[in-house]
Amino acid sequence: MTGPGRIIVASAGNSSVNKTYLHKPQGINALSSFIYSNSPGAYYTLRHSDMTTIDVHFSLKSNPGEPVLSRSVTTEQIVAQEDSIWTDTLYVGEEEYLLFLASYPSCYNPDEWATELYIQCLTQPTMGIGYDQHARLTLSGISEDVECFASGGLFMNLSAYPEYNTAVSTHNINFPAAAPCVIAVGGTAYRTGATNYLGAWKSYDMGDDGRRWAYSSVGPTMQGLVKPDVMAPACNIISAYSSYYIESNPHASDVKWDVSHFTFHGREYAWNCNSGTSMSSPVAGGIVALWLQLCPTLTPADVMEVIQATSRRYDPSLTYPNNDYGWGEIDARAGVQYIKEHFDCTNSLSPDELQSSSNRLQTKATFDLCGRTINNKNLPGLYLVKYQDGRVKKILR
């Protein structure tokens, strides 16, 4: 899906405050961590150097450290099953759990193995894992190096059991952002809040100097890649909200973060203040689109070259790229200048030529981004211009 002019930009994720990675190195016999999930099932992926042993323990809330049921499975047992899939049903008190394991050679390294672990409560299919009973995962084998990545679940630390508080908050950039050909975008913080449409100040202060937003996911990836690739503003970003969302969720907490309401064709729309790498990824994607307008043949490797050469770096004392900031924060203007100096864009129209070409077309109407017709076309801003041939373009005046 990628190639010249075809660039995929994806959100890095918002999981850096969660415990998402468990590593048992060679020389340590066993390592354990409590696991949980807000969804009906908990899903984990293991990467290991050789065959290993996986233990799952269930215990009661009243005594998390004392298992009432344990199940131990070796990867040899899993591989020996049909389709290399091992399943079991576990009964813990009144609850019934499904345990699913699958092992196969790693697609990243043929000398390594990958194992998928999935646990689901069958008697209460909407209940998460680790609520009525505690669940704990143990990785064993003194000669094996085993890594465990939380994909559809998390690890949990309990202060009363420090010997099991072994998971850390790293390795939480997952697919598609983890793919080598995808540009993973983390988030930075500048704004500390916003005044909502009712006139109330809503504070969400995660920094105002361009530092990494605390929740922005960090690398490395399961493949061992340094990610994210680049950063963009993610905190307190103003974006559009659908009229259908407001209609269906009038009392939702995020509606209180709407900074403006307006009516169009009888429906109520909003501009909302939101935070997340779902905000920073479109910022970076829009900048890459501008670069492609200047040079439509840029490849993903070309775009990464521009990012590497021109990104702003919050902390110059760090080594770049790194697993917090990637190459730094994307810089649209510096990227344009770099492309002009280092790439052959002779087959592309320059921004001035594009503007000149647009001006030669007969304009049918000009709108602002809320869809309102603009009569005074001399006002600066970003507009949508519709031409007689039916095309619509964004114009910055």
Summary of the structure (lengths in Angstrom):
residues: 397
radius of gyration: 25.5
end to end distance: 33.7
largest distance: 77.9
contacts: 1280
relative contact order: 0.14
helix: 18%
strand: 37%
